[in-house]
């Protein structure tokens, strides 16, 4: 997993500080993704699912 960094929502410019998850990382409660409404929202996938290449950006807030 990468180091914490400031990430910017691609539509709204809203920022969040955290670690981007990589392929193979497991999703945990509290992880966020850039939703189409312009906000960082909880990732709507059950905990424990592993991300695959090409998945949406998911961030673990620091």
CHARMM internal coordinates of N, CA and C (Angstrom, degrees):
IC EDIT
DIST 1 N 1 CA 1.4550
DIST 1 CA 1 C 1.5309
ANGL 1 N 1 CA 1 C 108.21
DIST 1 C 2 N 1.3017
ANGL 1 CA 1 C 2 N 115.24
DIHE 1 N 1 CA 1 C 2 N 143.98
DIST 2 N 2 CA 1.4580
ANGL 1 C 2 N 2 CA 121.83
DIHE 1 CA 1 C 2 N 2 CA -178.94
DIST 2 CA 2 C 1.5271
ANGL 2 N 2 CA 2 C 111.27
DIHE 1 C 2 N 2 CA 2 C -72.60
DIST 2 C 3 N 1.3288
ANGL 2 CA 2 C 3 N 115.27
DIHE 2 N 2 CA 2 C 3 N 169.32
DIST 3 N 3 CA 1.4659
ANGL 2 C 3 N 3 CA 121.66
DIHE 2 CA 2 C 3 N 3 CA 175.80
DIST 3 CA 3 C 1.5313
ANGL 3 N 3 CA 3 C 109.40
DIHE 2 C 3 N 3 CA 3 C -74.41
DIST 3 C 4 N 1.3528
ANGL 3 CA 3 C 4 N 117.89
DIHE 3 N 3 CA 3 C 4 N 154.07
DIST 4 N 4 CA 1.4678
ANGL 3 C 4 N 4 CA 119.66
DIHE 3 CA 3 C 4 N 4 CA 176.41
DIST 4 CA 4 C 1.5278
ANGL 4 N 4 CA 4 C 110.67
DIHE 3 C 4 N 4 CA 4 C -58.22
DIST 4 C 5 N 1.3169
ANGL 4 CA 4 C 5 N 114.57
DIHE 4 N 4 CA 4 C 5 N 142.67
DIST 5 N 5 CA 1.4565
ANGL 4 C 5 N 5 CA 120.69
DIHE 4 CA 4 C 5 N 5 CA 179.04
DIST 5 CA 5 C 1.5251
ANGL 5 N 5 CA 5 C 109.76
DIHE 4 C 5 N 5 CA 5 C -152.63
DIST 5 C 6 N 1.3058
ANGL 5 CA 5 C 6 N 115.95
DIHE 5 N 5 CA 5 C 6 N 164.35
DIST 6 N 6 CA 1.4556
ANGL 5 C 6 N 6 CA 120.60
DIHE 5 CA 5 C 6 N 6 CA 176.06
DIST 6 CA 6 C 1.5189
ANGL 6 N 6 CA 6 C 107.63
DIHE 5 C 6 N 6 CA 6 C -83.93
DIST 6 C 7 N 1.3341
ANGL 6 CA 6 C 7 N 116.21
DIHE 6 N 6 CA 6 C 7 N 125.94
DIST 7 N 7 CA 1.4633
ANGL 6 C 7 N 7 CA 121.90
DIHE 6 CA 6 C 7 N 7 CA 179.84
DIST 7 CA 7 C 1.5233
ANGL 7 N 7 CA 7 C 108.73
DIHE 6 C 7 N 7 CA 7 C -117.00
DIST 7 C 8 N 1.3189
ANGL 7 CA 7 C 8 N 116.21
DIHE 7 N 7 CA 7 C 8 N 144.38
DIST 8 N 8 CA 1.4562
ANGL 7 C 8 N 8 CA 122.14
DIHE 7 CA 7 C 8 N 8 CA -174.88
DIST 8 CA 8 C 1.5240
ANGL 8 N 8 CA 8 C 109.48
DIHE 7 C 8 N 8 CA 8 C -113.60
DIST 8 C 9 N 1.3486
ANGL 8 CA 8 C 9 N 115.67
DIHE 8 N 8 CA 8 C 9 N 130.82
DIST 9 N 9 CA 1.4656
ANGL 8 C 9 N 9 CA 120.51
DIHE 8 CA 8 C 9 N 9 CA 177.55
DIST 9 CA 9 C 1.5245
ANGL 9 N 9 CA 9 C 107.88
DIHE 8 C 9 N 9 CA 9 C -64.53
DIST 9 C 10 N 1.3398
ANGL 9 CA 9 C 10 N 118.32
DIHE 9 N 9 CA 9 C 10 N 130.72
DIST 10 N 10 CA 1.4662
ANGL 9 C 10 N 10 CA 120.70
DIHE 9 CA 9 C 10 N 10 CA -174.71
DIST 10 CA 10 C 1.5294
ANGL 10 N 10 CA 10 C 115.28
DIHE 9 C 10 N 10 CA 10 C -65.59
DIST 10 C 11 N 1.3350
ANGL 10 CA 10 C 11 N 118.44
DIHE 10 N 10 CA 10 C 11 N -20.97
DIST 11 N 11 CA 1.4636
ANGL 10 C 11 N 11 CA 120.58
DIHE 10 CA 10 C 11 N 11 CA -178.80
DIST 11 CA 11 C 1.5266
ANGL 11 N 11 CA 11 C 112.75
DIHE 10 C 11 N 11 CA 11 C -99.34
DIST 11 C 12 N 1.3280
ANGL 11 CA 11 C 12 N 116.39
DIHE 11 N 11 CA 11 C 12 N -44.77
DIST 12 N 12 CA 1.4640
ANGL 11 C 12 N 12 CA 120.02
DIHE 11 CA 11 C 12 N 12 CA -171.29
DIST 12 CA 12 C 1.5247
ANGL 12 N 12 CA 12 C 114.26
DIHE 11 C 12 N 12 CA 12 C -101.17
DIST 12 C 13 N 1.3309
ANGL 12 CA 12 C 13 N 116.58
DIHE 12 N 12 CA 12 C 13 N -19.83
DIST 13 N 13 CA 1.4633
ANGL 12 C 13 N 13 CA 119.83
DIHE 12 CA 12 C 13 N 13 CA -175.27
DIST 13 CA 13 C 1.5147
ANGL 13 N 13 CA 13 C 113.16
DIHE 12 C 13 N 13 CA 13 C 82.27
DIST 13 C 14 N 1.3434
ANGL 13 CA 13 C 14 N 118.18
DIHE 13 N 13 CA 13 C 14 N 0.07
DIST 14 N 14 CA 1.4693
ANGL 13 C 14 N 14 CA 121.78
DIHE 13 CA 13 C 14 N 14 CA 177.43
DIST 14 CA 14 C 1.5257
ANGL 14 N 14 CA 14 C 108.56
DIHE 13 C 14 N 14 CA 14 C -61.64
DIST 14 C 15 N 1.3275
ANGL 14 CA 14 C 15 N 116.57
DIHE 14 N 14 CA 14 C 15 N 138.53
DIST 15 N 15 CA 1.4549
ANGL 14 C 15 N 15 CA 119.93
DIHE 14 CA 14 C 15 N 15 CA -177.53
DIST 15 CA 15 C 1.5286
ANGL 15 N 15 CA 15 C 112.16
DIHE 14 C 15 N 15 CA 15 C -106.47
DIST 15 C 16 N 1.3291
ANGL 15 CA 15 C 16 N 114.54
DIHE 15 N 15 CA 15 C 16 N 154.60
DIST 16 N 16 CA 1.4524
ANGL 15 C 16 N 16 CA 122.92
DIHE 15 CA 15 C 16 N 16 CA 173.95
DIST 16 CA 16 C 1.5299
ANGL 16 N 16 CA 16 C 105.98
DIHE 15 C 16 N 16 CA 16 C -142.11
DIST 16 C 17 N 1.3303
ANGL 16 CA 16 C 17 N 116.55
DIHE 16 N 16 CA 16 C 17 N 146.00
DIST 17 N 17 CA 1.4593
ANGL 16 C 17 N 17 CA 121.30
DIHE 16 CA 16 C 17 N 17 CA 178.80
DIST 17 CA 17 C 1.5161
ANGL 17 N 17 CA 17 C 108.11
DIHE 16 C 17 N 17 CA 17 C -107.98
DIST 17 C 18 N 1.3215
ANGL 17 CA 17 C 18 N 116.12
DIHE 17 N 17 CA 17 C 18 N 121.52
DIST 18 N 18 CA 1.4421
ANGL 17 C 18 N 18 CA 119.04
DIHE 17 CA 17 C 18 N 18 CA -179.47
DIST 18 CA 18 C 1.5104
ANGL 18 N 18 CA 18 C 112.21
DIHE 17 C 18 N 18 CA 18 C -179.35
DIST 18 C 19 N 1.3417
ANGL 18 CA 18 C 19 N 115.08
DIHE 18 N 18 CA 18 C 19 N -169.56
DIST 19 N 19 CA 1.4595
ANGL 18 C 19 N 19 CA 122.13
DIHE 18 CA 18 C 19 N 19 CA -178.23
DIST 19 CA 19 C 1.5229
ANGL 19 N 19 CA 19 C 109.50
DIHE 18 C 19 N 19 CA 19 C -106.46
DIST 19 C 20 N 1.3345
ANGL 19 CA 19 C 20 N 117.72
DIHE 19 N 19 CA 19 C 20 N 122.14
DIST 20 N 20 CA 1.4634
ANGL 19 C 20 N 20 CA 119.54
DIHE 19 CA 19 C 20 N 20 CA 174.23
DIST 20 CA 20 C 1.5345
ANGL 20 N 20 CA 20 C 109.46
DIHE 19 C 20 N 20 CA 20 C -66.50
DIST 20 C 21 N 1.3167
ANGL 20 CA 20 C 21 N 116.85
DIHE 20 N 20 CA 20 C 21 N 134.19
DIST 21 N 21 CA 1.4542
ANGL 20 C 21 N 21 CA 119.96
DIHE 20 CA 20 C 21 N 21 CA 177.34
DIST 21 CA 21 C 1.5256
ANGL 21 N 21 CA 21 C 109.05
DIHE 20 C 21 N 21 CA 21 C -79.59
DIST 21 C 22 N 1.3203
ANGL 21 CA 21 C 22 N 115.39
DIHE 21 N 21 CA 21 C 22 N 151.44
DIST 22 N 22 CA 1.4571
ANGL 21 C 22 N 22 CA 121.73
DIHE 21 CA 21 C 22 N 22 CA -178.53
DIST 22 CA 22 C 1.5259
ANGL 22 N 22 CA 22 C 109.67
DIHE 21 C 22 N 22 CA 22 C -114.95
DIST 22 C 23 N 1.3073
ANGL 22 CA 22 C 23 N 115.73
DIHE 22 N 22 CA 22 C 23 N 167.63
DIST 23 N 23 CA 1.4551
ANGL 22 C 23 N 23 CA 121.47
DIHE 22 CA 22 C 23 N 23 CA 177.25
DIST 23 CA 23 C 1.5296
ANGL 23 N 23 CA 23 C 109.27
DIHE 22 C 23 N 23 CA 23 C -52.30
DIST 23 C 24 N 1.3317
ANGL 23 CA 23 C 24 N 116.17
DIHE 23 N 23 CA 23 C 24 N 130.80
DIST 24 N 24 CA 1.4633
ANGL 23 C 24 N 24 CA 121.43
DIHE 23 CA 23 C 24 N 24 CA -179.76
DIST 24 CA 24 C 1.5150
ANGL 24 N 24 CA 24 C 114.19
DIHE 23 C 24 N 24 CA 24 C 95.40
DIST 24 C 25 N 1.3612
ANGL 24 CA 24 C 25 N 118.21
DIHE 24 N 24 CA 24 C 25 N -18.56
DIST 25 N 25 CA 1.4636
ANGL 24 C 25 N 25 CA 120.80
DIHE 24 CA 24 C 25 N 25 CA 177.10
DIST 25 CA 25 C 1.5247
ANGL 25 N 25 CA 25 C 109.55
DIHE 24 C 25 N 25 CA 25 C -69.75
DIST 25 C 26 N 1.3249
ANGL 25 CA 25 C 26 N 116.56
DIHE 25 N 25 CA 25 C 26 N 144.74
DIST 26 N 26 CA 1.4584
ANGL 25 C 26 N 26 CA 120.95
DIHE 25 CA 25 C 26 N 26 CA 177.85
DIST 26 CA 26 C 1.5181
ANGL 26 N 26 CA 26 C 110.90
DIHE 25 C 26 N 26 CA 26 C -89.82
DIST 26 C 27 N 1.3285
ANGL 26 CA 26 C 27 N 115.94
DIHE 26 N 26 CA 26 C 27 N 137.14
DIST 27 N 27 CA 1.4552
ANGL 26 C 27 N 27 CA 122.37
DIHE 26 CA 26 C 27 N 27 CA 177.32
DIST 27 CA 27 C 1.5244
ANGL 27 N 27 CA 27 C 108.79
DIHE 26 C 27 N 27 CA 27 C -71.54
DIST 27 C 28 N 1.3458
ANGL 27 CA 27 C 28 N 116.02
DIHE 27 N 27 CA 27 C 28 N 138.86
DIST 28 N 28 CA 1.4566
ANGL 27 C 28 N 28 CA 121.75
DIHE 27 CA 27 C 28 N 28 CA 176.92
DIST 28 CA 28 C 1.5262
ANGL 28 N 28 CA 28 C 109.23
DIHE 27 C 28 N 28 CA 28 C -125.76
DIST 28 C 29 N 1.3217
ANGL 28 CA 28 C 29 N 115.64
DIHE 28 N 28 CA 28 C 29 N 157.83
DIST 29 N 29 CA 1.4570
ANGL 28 C 29 N 29 CA 120.80
DIHE 28 CA 28 C 29 N 29 CA 175.81
DIST 29 CA 29 C 1.5254
ANGL 29 N 29 CA 29 C 108.34
DIHE 28 C 29 N 29 CA 29 C -56.03
DIST 29 C 30 N 1.3294
ANGL 29 CA 29 C 30 N 116.56
DIHE 29 N 29 CA 29 C 30 N 134.16
DIST 30 N 30 CA 1.4555
ANGL 29 C 30 N 30 CA 121.21
DIHE 29 CA 29 C 30 N 30 CA 179.79
DIST 30 CA 30 C 1.5216
ANGL 30 N 30 CA 30 C 113.63
DIHE 29 C 30 N 30 CA 30 C 99.51
DIST 30 C 31 N 1.3454
ANGL 30 CA 30 C 31 N 117.66
DIHE 30 N 30 CA 30 C 31 N -12.27
DIST 31 N 31 CA 1.4596
ANGL 30 C 31 N 31 CA 120.04
DIHE 30 CA 30 C 31 N 31 CA 176.07
DIST 31 CA 31 C 1.5333
ANGL 31 N 31 CA 31 C 109.34
DIHE 30 C 31 N 31 CA 31 C -68.39
DIST 31 C 32 N 1.3133
ANGL 31 CA 31 C 32 N 116.33
DIHE 31 N 31 CA 31 C 32 N 146.97
DIST 32 N 32 CA 1.4597
ANGL 31 C 32 N 32 CA 122.07
DIHE 31 CA 31 C 32 N 32 CA -174.52
DIST 32 CA 32 C 1.5216
ANGL 32 N 32 CA 32 C 112.13
DIHE 31 C 32 N 32 CA 32 C -119.70
DIST 32 C 33 N 1.3322
ANGL 32 CA 32 C 33 N 115.47
DIHE 32 N 32 CA 32 C 33 N 157.04
DIST 33 N 33 CA 1.4627
ANGL 32 C 33 N 33 CA 121.18
DIHE 32 CA 32 C 33 N 33 CA 173.30
DIST 33 CA 33 C 1.5290
ANGL 33 N 33 CA 33 C 107.92
DIHE 32 C 33 N 33 CA 33 C -138.47
DIST 33 C 34 N 1.3469
ANGL 33 CA 33 C 34 N 118.42
DIHE 33 N 33 CA 33 C 34 N 157.77
DIST 34 N 34 CA 1.4603
ANGL 33 C 34 N 34 CA 121.15
DIHE 33 CA 33 C 34 N 34 CA 179.60
DIST 34 CA 34 C 1.5377
ANGL 34 N 34 CA 34 C 110.28
DIHE 33 C 34 N 34 CA 34 C -81.09
DIST 34 C 35 N 1.3263
ANGL 34 CA 34 C 35 N 117.30
DIHE 34 N 34 CA 34 C 35 N 98.83
DIST 35 N 35 CA 1.4591
ANGL 34 C 35 N 35 CA 120.48
DIHE 34 CA 34 C 35 N 35 CA -176.69
DIST 35 CA 35 C 1.5299
ANGL 35 N 35 CA 35 C 110.78
DIHE 34 C 35 N 35 CA 35 C -73.88
DIST 35 C 36 N 1.3149
ANGL 35 CA 35 C 36 N 115.48
DIHE 35 N 35 CA 35 C 36 N 165.89
DIST 36 N 36 CA 1.4596
ANGL 35 C 36 N 36 CA 120.76
DIHE 35 CA 35 C 36 N 36 CA -178.39
DIST 36 CA 36 C 1.5224
ANGL 36 N 36 CA 36 C 112.85
DIHE 35 C 36 N 36 CA 36 C -72.59
DIST 36 C 37 N 1.3385
ANGL 36 CA 36 C 37 N 118.42
DIHE 36 N 36 CA 36 C 37 N -8.14
DIST 37 N 37 CA 1.4654
ANGL 36 C 37 N 37 CA 120.68
DIHE 36 CA 36 C 37 N 37 CA 177.82
DIST 37 CA 37 C 1.5316
ANGL 37 N 37 CA 37 C 111.89
DIHE 36 C 37 N 37 CA 37 C -88.48
DIST 37 C 38 N 1.3357
ANGL 37 CA 37 C 38 N 117.07
DIHE 37 N 37 CA 37 C 38 N 5.04
DIST 38 N 38 CA 1.4590
ANGL 37 C 38 N 38 CA 121.11
DIHE 37 CA 37 C 38 N 38 CA 176.66
DIST 38 CA 38 C 1.5145
ANGL 38 N 38 CA 38 C 115.05
DIHE 37 C 38 N 38 CA 38 C 88.08
DIST 38 C 39 N 1.3193
ANGL 38 CA 38 C 39 N 117.97
DIHE 38 N 38 CA 38 C 39 N 8.14
DIST 39 N 39 CA 1.4662
ANGL 38 C 39 N 39 CA 121.55
DIHE 38 CA 38 C 39 N 39 CA 179.87
DIST 39 CA 39 C 1.5210
ANGL 39 N 39 CA 39 C 110.19
DIHE 38 C 39 N 39 CA 39 C -118.42
DIST 39 C 40 N 1.3321
ANGL 39 CA 39 C 40 N 115.37
DIHE 39 N 39 CA 39 C 40 N 157.84
DIST 40 N 40 CA 1.4609
ANGL 39 C 40 N 40 CA 121.25
DIHE 39 CA 39 C 40 N 40 CA 170.15
DIST 40 CA 40 C 1.5224
ANGL 40 N 40 CA 40 C 106.16
DIHE 39 C 40 N 40 CA 40 C -82.79
DIST 40 C 41 N 1.3184
ANGL 40 CA 40 C 41 N 117.38
DIHE 40 N 40 CA 40 C 41 N 116.78
DIST 41 N 41 CA 1.4675
ANGL 40 C 41 N 41 CA 122.99
DIHE 40 CA 40 C 41 N 41 CA -175.08
DIST 41 CA 41 C 1.5298
ANGL 41 N 41 CA 41 C 110.34
DIHE 40 C 41 N 41 CA 41 C -117.30
DIST 41 C 42 N 1.3432
ANGL 41 CA 41 C 42 N 117.12
DIHE 41 N 41 CA 41 C 42 N 158.21
DIST 42 N 42 CA 1.4695
ANGL 41 C 42 N 42 CA 119.24
DIHE 41 CA 41 C 42 N 42 CA 174.25
DIST 42 CA 42 C 1.5314
ANGL 42 N 42 CA 42 C 109.91
DIHE 41 C 42 N 42 CA 42 C -58.54
DIST 42 C 43 N 1.3162
ANGL 42 CA 42 C 43 N 116.36
DIHE 42 N 42 CA 42 C 43 N 137.09
DIST 43 N 43 CA 1.4646
ANGL 42 C 43 N 43 CA 121.39
DIHE 42 CA 42 C 43 N 43 CA -178.81
DIST 43 CA 43 C 1.5285
ANGL 43 N 43 CA 43 C 108.35
DIHE 42 C 43 N 43 CA 43 C -68.78
DIST 43 C 44 N 1.3519
ANGL 43 CA 43 C 44 N 118.22
DIHE 43 N 43 CA 43 C 44 N 123.37
DIST 44 N 44 CA 1.4744
ANGL 43 C 44 N 44 CA 121.62
DIHE 43 CA 43 C 44 N 44 CA -171.59
DIST 44 CA 44 C 1.5287
ANGL 44 N 44 CA 44 C 114.42
DIHE 43 C 44 N 44 CA 44 C -84.44
DIST 44 C 45 N 1.3015
ANGL 44 CA 44 C 45 N 117.35
DIHE 44 N 44 CA 44 C 45 N 41.58
DIST 45 N 45 CA 1.4670
ANGL 44 C 45 N 45 CA 122.81
DIHE 44 CA 44 C 45 N 45 CA 178.94
DIST 45 CA 45 C 1.5346
ANGL 45 N 45 CA 45 C 106.88
DIHE 44 C 45 N 45 CA 45 C -123.28
DIST 45 C 46 N 1.3360
ANGL 45 CA 45 C 46 N 117.55
DIHE 45 N 45 CA 45 C 46 N 143.12
DIST 46 N 46 CA 1.4737
ANGL 45 C 46 N 46 CA 119.43
DIHE 45 CA 45 C 46 N 46 CA -178.91
DIST 46 CA 46 C 1.5303
ANGL 46 N 46 CA 46 C 113.08
DIHE 45 C 46 N 46 CA 46 C -58.23
DIST 46 C 47 N 1.3349
ANGL 46 CA 46 C 47 N 115.28
DIHE 46 N 46 CA 46 C 47 N 147.23
DIST 47 N 47 CA 1.4690
ANGL 46 C 47 N 47 CA 121.07
DIHE 46 CA 46 C 47 N 47 CA 175.48
DIST 47 CA 47 C 1.5253
ANGL 47 N 47 CA 47 C 109.35
DIHE 46 C 47 N 47 CA 47 C -55.43
DIST 47 C 48 N 1.3261
ANGL 47 CA 47 C 48 N 115.22
DIHE 47 N 47 CA 47 C 48 N 147.58
DIST 48 N 48 CA 1.4540
ANGL 47 C 48 N 48 CA 120.69
DIHE 47 CA 47 C 48 N 48 CA 174.66
DIST 48 CA 48 C 1.5161
ANGL 48 N 48 CA 48 C 114.99
DIHE 47 C 48 N 48 CA 48 C 91.88
DIST 48 C 49 N 1.3244
ANGL 48 CA 48 C 49 N 118.00
DIHE 48 N 48 CA 48 C 49 N -9.79
DIST 49 N 49 CA 1.4686
ANGL 48 C 49 N 49 CA 121.07
DIHE 48 CA 48 C 49 N 49 CA 177.35
DIST 49 CA 49 C 1.5200
ANGL 49 N 49 CA 49 C 108.16
DIHE 48 C 49 N 49 CA 49 C -75.48
DIST 49 C 50 N 1.3130
ANGL 49 CA 49 C 50 N 117.55
DIHE 49 N 49 CA 49 C 50 N 135.57
DIST 50 N 50 CA 1.4628
ANGL 49 C 50 N 50 CA 122.12
DIHE 49 CA 49 C 50 N 50 CA 178.10
DIST 50 CA 50 C 1.5229
ANGL 50 N 50 CA 50 C 110.00
DIHE 49 C 50 N 50 CA 50 C -89.09
DIST 50 C 51 N 1.3295
ANGL 50 CA 50 C 51 N 116.19
DIHE 50 N 50 CA 50 C 51 N 139.84
DIST 51 N 51 CA 1.4564
ANGL 50 C 51 N 51 CA 121.22
DIHE 50 CA 50 C 51 N 51 CA 177.23
DIST 51 CA 51 C 1.5210
ANGL 51 N 51 CA 51 C 110.17
DIHE 50 C 51 N 51 CA 51 C -77.34
DIST 51 C 52 N 1.3314
ANGL 51 CA 51 C 52 N 116.11
DIHE 51 N 51 CA 51 C 52 N 151.23
DIST 52 N 52 CA 1.4629
ANGL 51 C 52 N 52 CA 122.11
DIHE 51 CA 51 C 52 N 52 CA 176.15
DIST 52 CA 52 C 1.5232
ANGL 52 N 52 CA 52 C 109.02
DIHE 51 C 52 N 52 CA 52 C -114.94
DIST 52 C 53 N 1.3254
ANGL 52 CA 52 C 53 N 116.26
DIHE 52 N 52 CA 52 C 53 N 162.85
DIST 53 N 53 CA 1.4694
ANGL 52 C 53 N 53 CA 120.99
DIHE 52 CA 52 C 53 N 53 CA 175.33
DIST 53 CA 53 C 1.5173
ANGL 53 N 53 CA 53 C 109.43
DIHE 52 C 53 N 53 CA 53 C -54.52
DIST 53 C 54 N 1.3381
ANGL 53 CA 53 C 54 N 115.91
DIHE 53 N 53 CA 53 C 54 N 140.29
DIST 54 N 54 CA 1.4485
ANGL 53 C 54 N 54 CA 120.62
DIHE 53 CA 53 C 54 N 54 CA 178.27
DIST 54 CA 54 C 1.5159
ANGL 54 N 54 CA 54 C 113.89
DIHE 53 C 54 N 54 CA 54 C 83.91
DIST 54 C 55 N 1.3303
ANGL 54 CA 54 C 55 N 116.07
DIHE 54 N 54 CA 54 C 55 N 1.55
DIST 55 N 55 CA 1.4609
ANGL 54 C 55 N 55 CA 119.46
DIHE 54 CA 54 C 55 N 55 CA 178.62
DIST 55 CA 55 C 1.5181
ANGL 55 N 55 CA 55 C 110.28
DIHE 54 C 55 N 55 CA 55 C -70.62
DIST 55 C 56 N 1.3049
ANGL 55 CA 55 C 56 N 115.63
DIHE 55 N 55 CA 55 C 56 N 166.10
DIST 56 N 56 CA 1.4551
ANGL 55 C 56 N 56 CA 121.80
DIHE 55 CA 55 C 56 N 56 CA 175.62
DIST 56 CA 56 C 1.5282
ANGL 56 N 56 CA 56 C 110.00
DIHE 55 C 56 N 56 CA 56 C -62.67
DIST 56 C 57 N 1.3240
ANGL 56 CA 56 C 57 N 116.77
DIHE 56 N 56 CA 56 C 57 N 153.70
DIST 57 N 57 CA 1.4589
ANGL 56 C 57 N 57 CA 121.53
DIHE 56 CA 56 C 57 N 57 CA 175.37
DIST 57 CA 57 C 1.5248
ANGL 57 N 57 CA 57 C 109.07
DIHE 56 C 57 N 57 CA 57 C -63.15
DIST 57 C 58 N 1.3188
ANGL 57 CA 57 C 58 N 116.55
DIHE 57 N 57 CA 57 C 58 N 127.14
DIST 58 N 58 CA 1.4675
ANGL 57 C 58 N 58 CA 122.29
DIHE 57 CA 57 C 58 N 58 CA 176.04
DIST 58 CA 58 C 1.5218
ANGL 58 N 58 CA 58 C 106.99
DIHE 57 C 58 N 58 CA 58 C -127.28
DIST 58 C 59 N 1.3370
ANGL 58 CA 58 C 59 N 115.66
DIHE 58 N 58 CA 58 C 59 N 134.98
DIST 59 N 59 CA 1.4623
ANGL 58 C 59 N 59 CA 121.81
DIHE 58 CA 58 C 59 N 59 CA -174.29
DIST 59 CA 59 C 1.5235
ANGL 59 N 59 CA 59 C 109.64
DIHE 58 C 59 N 59 CA 59 C -121.87
DIST 59 C 60 N 1.3333
ANGL 59 CA 59 C 60 N 115.86
DIHE 59 N 59 CA 59 C 60 N 135.85
DIST 60 N 60 CA 1.4643
ANGL 59 C 60 N 60 CA 121.99
DIHE 59 CA 59 C 60 N 60 CA 171.85
DIST 60 CA 60 C 1.5266
ANGL 60 N 60 CA 60 C 106.47
DIHE 59 C 60 N 60 CA 60 C -98.79
DIST 60 C 61 N 1.3481
ANGL 60 CA 60 C 61 N 117.68
DIHE 60 N 60 CA 60 C 61 N 105.92
DIST 61 N 61 CA 1.4709
ANGL 60 C 61 N 61 CA 119.73
DIHE 60 CA 60 C 61 N 61 CA -178.28
DIST 61 CA 61 C 1.5263
ANGL 61 N 61 CA 61 C 111.81
DIHE 60 C 61 N 61 CA 61 C -55.98
DIST 61 C 62 N 1.3248
ANGL 61 CA 61 C 62 N 115.17
DIHE 61 N 61 CA 61 C 62 N 141.96
DIST 62 N 62 CA 1.4680
ANGL 61 C 62 N 62 CA 121.48
DIHE 61 CA 61 C 62 N 62 CA -179.65
DIST 62 CA 62 C 1.5099
ANGL 62 N 62 CA 62 C 110.41
DIHE 61 C 62 N 62 CA 62 C -83.23
END
COOR INIT
IC SEED 1 N 1 CA 1 C
IC BUILD
